[in-house]
Amino acid sequence: FNEFDNIYVSFSGGKDSGVLLNLCIDHIRKNNLDRKMGVFHIDYEAQYTMTTEYVDETLSENLDILEVYRCCIPFKVTTCTSMHQSYWRPWESSKKDIWVSKLPKNSYTEKDFDFYDESMWDYEFAEKFTNWYHEKKQAKKTCCLVGIRTDESLNRWRAIHSDKNQNKYNEIKWTKTISENVINAYPIYDLKARDVWISNYRNDWSYNKLYDVFHQAGLTIDQMRVASPFISEGTDTLKLYKVIEPSTWGRLISRVNGVNFTGLYGGTTAMGWRSLKLQKNHTWKSYMEFLLTTLPKKASESYKNKLNTSIVFWKNRGGVLSDDVIEKLRNRNIKIEVRGNTNYRTIKKPVLMDYLDDIDIK
């Protein structure tokens, strides 16, 4: 707060962003800061009512120090519930009659953002919002505070610790420069899930009561998620909507393709989850080709194109492998070509080879 004249928090309604927002609210109040802080909230339309209630309550109780940007935008959002539909659009005007929830009062829509276009994904919108907010406030320096923790996923760990992330602000490892005088910061990156709940208890902070229901349903701390219900991380727990909020479940089924199937089979091998076994009388190649024939034509062609790109890459450019793996390949008489130079920042060597059906090494 001493460093930046313009600050906003990215707030989802989950436990991590909730703790971060509460930290900032406490800091402003305890230090009697004469300033307001922005809150960027993407409302995905399809979510638990308890999440909406928590967001409404937290924002309304602190309007004296918060400037709220509640965004209801029909951008593209990934869905993993269907092979016929790779994305859906929350708040899509043509689907208004089957919206899962009502448009919140004082929300921002696509008309409020000159940078929005229909090809945009939700994460692209969030990235563009940062510079838009910086320019709107005519700020000297803007900081977006994001409540990600590295123990949530490998991708989040990489976001903080990867050697490729060279654009730090003042060499602070939990920051990332977005553009000139605009940065993202991840100040709770090293908290564990238990730290979040200890913080809520010790500071008597409000939190999303959906987590209490998750606990009663027998979920572990790491299984509790309040993100968009159709993303890959949510497929295993999508079925909980049936029990926790049956009325919302009914609206979800009519909103996005494949929700009921995912509710039944999410977290099982029917959804490609966990380990898959090679079927009798098949090679992995023939089994893959069979599976592709079961998909809609457009989805099947998309996978084939991605696969072909990978095959060409390994044949013509090569993937980088360690000396240990190269030695194991040679010991098994696998035909490979090892080259000495690569544009990647690594001591590994580029190896050209054909796709293998199966091999007993990692």
C-alpha positions in Angstrom: 0.0 0.0 0.0 3.0 2.3 0.5 4.3 1.4 -3.0 1.2 1.6 -5.2 -1.3 4.4 -5.5 -3.8 2.1 -7.2 -4.6 -1.4 -5.8 -7.3 -3.9 -6.5 -7.9 -7.5 -5.3 -9.1 -10.3 -7.6 -11.9 -11.9 -5.5 -13.7 -15.1 -6.6 -15.6 -15.9 -3.4 -13.3 -18.8 -2.5 -11.3 -19.3 0.6 -8.0 -18.0 -0.8 -9.2 -14.8 -2.3 -11.4 -14.3 0.7 -8.5 -14.4 3.1 -6.5 -12.0 0.9 -9.4 -9.5 0.7 -9.9 -9.7 4.4 -6.2 -9.0 5.0 -6.5 -5.9 2.8 -9.7 -4.7 4.4 -8.1 -5.1 7.9 -5.0 -3.2 6.8 -6.9 -0.3 5.5 -9.1 0.0 8.6 -6.4 -0.6 11.2 -4.2 2.0 9.7 -7.0 4.5 8.9 -5.9 4.8 5.3 -7.7 7.5 3.4 -8.1 5.5 0.2 -10.4 3.0 -1.5 -9.3 -0.3 -3.0 -10.7 -1.9 -6.1 -12.3 -5.4 -6.1 -12.5 -7.4 -9.3 -15.1 -10.1 -9.2 -16.0 -12.3 -12.2 -19.5 -13.6 -11.7 -19.8 -16.8 -13.7 -23.6 -17.0 -13.4 -23.6 -20.8 -12.5 -22.4 -21.2 -8.9 -23.7 -22.1 -5.5 -26.2 -19.6 -4.0 -24.1 -19.6 -0.8 -21.1 -18.3 -2.8 -23.3 -15.5 -4.3 -24.6 -14.6 -0.8 -21.0 -14.5 0.6 -19.8 -12.3 -2.2 -22.9 -10.0 -1.8 -22.4 -9.7 2.0 -18.6 -9.1 2.0 -18.8 -6.4 -0.7 -21.8 -4.6 0.7 -20.4 -4.4 4.2 -17.3 -2.7 3.0 -18.5 -0.3 0.4 -17.0 2.6 2.3 -13.5 1.4 1.4 -14.1 -0.8 -1.7 -14.7 0.1 -5.3 -16.5 -3.0 -6.8 -16.2 -4.2 -10.3 -18.6 -7.2 -10.5 -18.2 -8.4 -14.1 -20.9 -10.4 -15.9 -19.4 -11.0 -19.3 -20.3 -13.5 -22.0 -16.7 -14.5 -22.7 -15.8 -18.1 -23.4 -15.3 -20.4 -20.4 -13.9 -23.9 -20.7 -16.3 -26.8 -20.0 -15.1 -30.4 -19.5 -18.6 -31.9 -19.3 -19.0 -32.6 -23.0 -17.2 -33.6 -26.1 -19.8 -31.7 -28.2 -19.1 -28.4 -26.4 -15.6 -27.1 -25.5 -16.8 -23.8 -23.9 -19.9 -22.0 -22.7 -20.7 -18.4 -22.2 -22.1 -17.1 -18.9 -24.7 -14.3 -19.2 -25.1 -14.9 -23.0 -28.1 -12.7 -24.0 -29.6 -15.3 -26.3 -29.8 -17.8 -23.4 -31.3 -15.4 -20.9 -34.4 -17.6 -20.4 -32.2 -20.4 -19.0 -29.7 -18.4 -17.0 -28.8 -20.1 -13.7 -29.1 -16.9 -11.7 -30.3 -13.3 -12.2 -28.0 -10.5 -13.3 -26.8 -8.8 -10.1 -27.6 -5.1 -9.5 -24.8 -2.6 -10.3 -22.9 -5.2 -12.3 -20.6 -4.5 -15.2 -21.4 -6.0 -18.6 -19.6 -6.3 -21.9 -20.9 -2.8 -22.9 -18.7 -1.3 -20.1 -15.4 -2.6 -21.6 -14.2 -1.3 -24.9 -11.6 -4.1 -25.1 -14.1 -7.0 -25.0 -14.8 -9.1 -28.1 -16.6 -12.4 -28.6 -13.5 -14.4 -29.2 -12.2 -13.6 -25.7 -11.7 -16.3 -23.0 -12.3 -15.5 -19.3 -8.6 -15.4 -18.5 -7.9 -13.0 -21.4 -10.6 -10.7 -20.1 -9.0 -10.8 -16.6 -5.6 -9.9 -18.1 -7.0 -7.0 -20.2 -8.9 -5.7 -17.2 -5.7 -4.9 -15.4 -4.4 -2.4 -17.9 -8.0 -1.0 -18.4 -8.3 -0.4 -14.7 -4.8 1.3 -14.6 -5.8 3.7 -17.4 -9.3 4.3 -16.0 -7.8 5.4 -12.6 -5.0 7.4 -14.4 -2.7 5.7 -11.9 1.0 6.1 -11.5 1.5 2.4 -10.4 -1.1 -0.3 -10.2 -1.0 -3.6 -8.4 -3.4 -6.5 -8.8 -3.4 -8.7 -5.7 -4.2 -12.4 -6.6 -4.9 -15.1 -3.9 -3.2 -18.1 -5.4 -1.3 -20.6 -3.3 1.5 -22.8 -4.8 0.4 -26.0 -3.0 -2.9 -25.9 -5.0 -1.3 -27.1 -8.3 2.0 -27.4 -10.2 1.0 -24.6 -12.6 0.6 -22.2 -9.6 3.9 -23.4 -8.2 5.5 -22.6 -11.6 3.9 -19.2 -11.7 6.0 -18.2 -8.7 9.1 -20.3 -8.8 9.9 -21.0 -12.5 13.2 -19.8 -13.8 11.4 -18.5 -16.9 9.6 -15.8 -14.8 12.2 -13.1 -15.2 9.9 -10.1 -15.1 9.6 -9.6 -11.3 8.9 -6.3 -9.6 12.0 -5.2 -7.7 13.2 -8.8 -7.7 10.3 -9.9 -5.4 9.6 -13.5 -6.4 5.9 -13.4 -5.7 5.3 -10.6 -8.3 4.9 -10.4 -12.0 5.2 -7.3 -14.2 2.2 -7.2 -16.6 3.1 -3.9 -18.4 4.9 -0.7 -17.5 3.9 0.3 -13.9 1.4 -2.5 -13.7 2.0 -5.7 -11.8 0.4 -8.8 -10.3 1.3 -9.8 -6.8 0.6 -13.1 -5.0 1.3 -12.3 -1.3 -0.3 -15.5 0.1 1.6 -17.8 -2.3 3.3 -19.8 0.5 0.2 -20.4 2.7 -1.1 -23.9 3.1 -4.8 -24.7 3.1 -4.8 -25.1 6.9 -3.2 -21.6 7.3 -6.2 -20.2 5.5 -8.6 -21.7 8.0 -6.4 -20.8 11.0 -6.4 -17.2 9.7 -10.2 -17.1 9.5 -10.5 -18.4 13.0 -7.9 -16.2 14.7 -9.1 -13.0 13.0 -12.8 -13.9 13.1 -13.2 -13.2 9.4 -16.3 -14.1 7.4 -16.0 -16.8 4.9 -18.1 -18.8 2.3 -20.3 -21.0 4.4 -20.4 -23.5 1.5 -17.1 -24.9 3.0 -19.0 -25.9 6.1 -21.4 -27.9 3.9 -18.5 -29.5 2.0 -17.0 -30.5 5.3 -20.3 -32.1 6.4 -20.4 -33.9 3.0 -17.0 -35.6 3.9 -14.8 -33.7 1.5 -11.2 -33.1 2.5 -9.8 -29.6 2.6 -8.0 -30.1 -0.7 -11.3 -31.3 -2.4 -13.2 -28.2 -1.6 -13.6 -25.9 -4.6 -16.0 -23.1 -5.4 -14.8 -22.4 -8.9 -16.8 -22.7 -12.1 -18.5 -26.1 -11.9 -17.7 -27.2 -15.4 -13.9 -27.0 -15.4 -11.8 -30.1 -15.1 -11.1 -29.6 -11.4 -14.8 -29.5 -10.6 -16.0 -32.6 -12.4 -15.4 -34.9 -9.5 -17.6 -32.8 -7.1 -20.2 -31.5 -9.6 -22.6 -34.2 -8.3 -22.7 -32.4 -4.9 -25.0 -29.8 -6.4 -27.7 -32.5 -6.5 -27.7 -32.7 -2.7 -26.6 -29.3 -1.6 -28.7 -27.2 -4.0 -31.2 -29.3 -6.0 -32.8 -26.3 -7.6 -29.5 -25.0 -8.9 -28.6 -28.5 -10.2 -31.8 -28.5 -12.2 -30.8 -25.2 -13.9 -27.3 -26.5 -14.5 -28.5 -29.5 -16.4 -30.4 -27.3 -18.9 -27.6 -24.7 -19.1 -24.5 -26.7 -20.3 -24.3 -30.0 -22.3 -23.2 -33.1 -20.4 -23.8 -31.9 -16.9 -25.9 -34.9 -15.8 -23.4 -37.4 -17.3 -20.6 -35.7 -15.5 -22.5 -35.7 -12.3 -22.9 -39.5 -12.6 -19.4 -40.3 -13.8 -17.2 -37.4 -12.8 -14.1 -38.8 -11.1 -14.3 -42.1 -12.8 -12.4 -43.7 -15.7 -15.5 -43.0 -17.9 -14.3 -39.3 -17.8 -10.7 -40.3 -18.4 -9.9 -39.8 -14.8 -6.9 -41.3 -13.0 -5.4 -44.5 -14.6 -6.6 -46.0 -17.9 -5.8 -49.6 -18.8 -4.9 -50.8 -22.3 -7.7 -52.9 -23.6 -7.2 -56.5 -24.8 -6.0 -57.0 -28.4 -5.1 -53.4 -28.7 -2.0 -51.3 -29.0 -2.1 -47.9 -27.5 -2.3 -46.5 -31.0 -5.2 -48.7 -32.1 -7.0 -48.0 -28.8 -6.6 -44.3 -29.3 -7.9 -44.5 -32.8 -10.9 -46.5 -31.6 -11.7 -43.9 -28.9 -11.4 -41.1 -31.5 -14.2 -42.7 -33.6 -16.5 -42.5 -30.6 -16.2 -38.7 -30.5 -18.1 -36.0 -32.5 -16.3 -35.4 -35.8 -15.2 -31.9 -34.9 -13.7 -33.0 -31.6 -12.1 -36.0 -33.2 -10.4 -33.9 -35.9 -9.3 -31.4 -33.3 -7.4 -34.1 -31.3 -5.9 -35.6 -34.5 -4.6 -32.1 -35.5 -3.0 -31.6 -32.1 -1.5 -35.1 -32.2 -0.1 -34.6 -35.7 1.6 -31.3 -34.5 3.2 -33.3 -31.7 4.4 -36.1 -34.0 5.9 -33.6 -36.5 7.6 -31.8 -33.6 9.3 -34.9 -32.3 10.4 -36.0 -35.8 11.7 -32.6 -37.0 12.7 -30.6 -34.0 12.9 -33.0 -31.1 12.0 -32.9 -27.5 14.6 -32.2 -24.9 15.6 -35.2 -22.8 18.2 -35.8 -20.0 21.3 -37.9 -20.6 19.9 -40.5 -18.3 16.7 -41.0 -20.5 18.8 -40.9 -23.7 21.0 -43.7 -22.4 17.9 -45.8 -21.5 16.5 -45.3 -25.0 19.7 -46.4 -26.6 20.0 -49.4 -24.3 16.5 -50.5 -25.6 17.7 -50.0 -29.2 15.2 -47.2 -29.8 16.1 -45.3 -33.0 16.9 -41.7 -32.0 19.0 -38.8 -33.2 20.5 -36.6 -30.5 21.5 -33.0 -31.4 23.6 -30.7 -29.4 21.9 -27.3 -29.6 18.5 -26.1 -28.5 16.8 -22.7 -28.0 15.4 -23.8 -24.7 17.2 -22.7 -21.5 18.1 -26.2 -20.4 21.1 -28.6 -20.1 19.0 -31.3 -21.7 19.5 -32.3 -25.3 17.0 -32.3 -28.2 16.1 -35.8 -29.3 14.5 -36.6 -32.6 12.4 -39.8 -32.7 9.2 -41.5 -33.9 6.3 -41.7 -31.6 6.5 -44.9 -29.4 3.5 -47.1 -28.7 4.8 -48.1 -25.3 8.0 -48.3 -23.3 9.0 -49.4 -19.8 10.7 -46.1 -18.7 9.3 -42.7 -17.7 
